[in-house]
Amino acid sequence: MSQSCDPATRVTNSLLGWGVIAGPFYVTVALAQALTRDGFDLTKHAWSLLSNGELGWIQITNFILTGLMCVAAAVGLRRALTPGRGRTWGPLLIGGYGVSLVAAGIFRADPAQGFPAGTPADAAEVSWHGMLHFVAGGIGFGCLIAACLVLGSRFARDGKMGLAWFSRVTGVAFLAGFAGIASGSHGPVTLAFVAAVLLVWSWLTTICLHYYSK
């Protein structure tokens, strides 16, 4: 019987499969809203703001489902990784990011910068759930950046230099993008963060595919 028919391998691959689709799912749902919801500006508004308004439930659901997919992927990675550097912390950090996405869905971001329509452009009040959303995001992004660097170190040890550099560059790029958006800058900085988000989701898809059927 081939390894692909082994029950344990099938479970591991199923879990990793959620990591493959998590990024495309999240990006597709978020961009579909960003491009169609009245008043949303990709050059100014963070995707978290989509949780507000009459259709906010869509982005809330997007956060929660994507977070659960990341947790499943983390379990799959833990099962797929052989003993060695990064086997414990890599999956734990990705799982931490998944939990933070679920929390970001539960604790909604505050309306801001004129979105949704009718919100004052200078709205600055921060609610308790808005603060918890920000904290969850900060912790989750930190976990994801660390996961890139931890797994990058493992790939380098294993001689997989392409994946090692992809992981490290992704971690640094995402850190830079997060720092830029956290500074409150808009325009090119916001678009650069969107690019960093696309890059880091591509990274997660790539590593889950790498360990699929391993």
CORGI-V658467 format. One record per backbone hydrogen bond with DSSP energy under -0.5 kcal/mol. NH is the residue of the N-H (numbers start at 1). CO is the residue of the C=O. If there is no record, write none. Layout:
BEGIN
((NH,CO) (NH,CO))
END
This chain:
BEGIN
((5,2) (6,3) (10,6) (11,7) (12,8) (13,9) (14,10) (15,11) (16,12) (17,13) (18,14) (18,15) (19,15) (19,16) (20,16) (21,17) (22,18) (23,19) (24,20) (25,21) (26,22) (27,23) (28,24) (29,25) (30,26) (31,27) (32,28) (33,29) (34,30) (35,31) (36,33) (37,33) (40,37) (42,40) (44,41) (45,41) (49,46) (50,47) (51,48) (52,49) (56,53) (58,55) (59,55) (60,56) (61,57) (62,58) (63,59) (64,60) (65,61) (66,62) (67,63) (68,64) (69,65) (70,66) (71,67) (72,68) (73,69) (74,70) (75,71) (76,72) (77,73) (78,74) (79,75) (80,76) (81,77) (87,84) (90,86) (91,86) (92,88) (93,89) (94,90) (95,91) (96,92) (97,93) (98,94) (99,95) (100,96) (101,97) (102,98) (103,99) (104,100) (105,101) (106,102) (107,103) (108,106) (112,115) (114,120) (115,112) (117,38) (119,116) (123,120) (127,125) (131,127) (132,128) (133,129) (134,130) (135,131) (136,132) (137,133) (138,134) (139,135) (140,136) (141,137) (142,138) (143,139) (144,140) (145,141) (146,142) (147,143) (148,144) (149,145) (150,146) (151,147) (152,148) (153,149) (154,150) (155,151) (156,152) (157,153) (158,154) (159,156) (160,155) (161,159) (164,160) (165,161) (166,162) (167,163) (168,164) (169,165) (170,166) (171,167) (172,168) (173,169) (174,170) (175,171) (176,172) (177,173) (178,174) (179,175) (180,176) (181,177) (182,178) (183,179) (184,181) (185,180) (187,43) (189,186) (191,187) (192,188) (193,189) (194,190) (195,191) (196,192) (197,193) (198,194) (199,195) (200,196) (201,197) (202,198) (203,199) (204,200) (205,201) (206,202) (207,203) (208,204) (209,205) (210,206) (211,207) (212,208) (214,211))
END
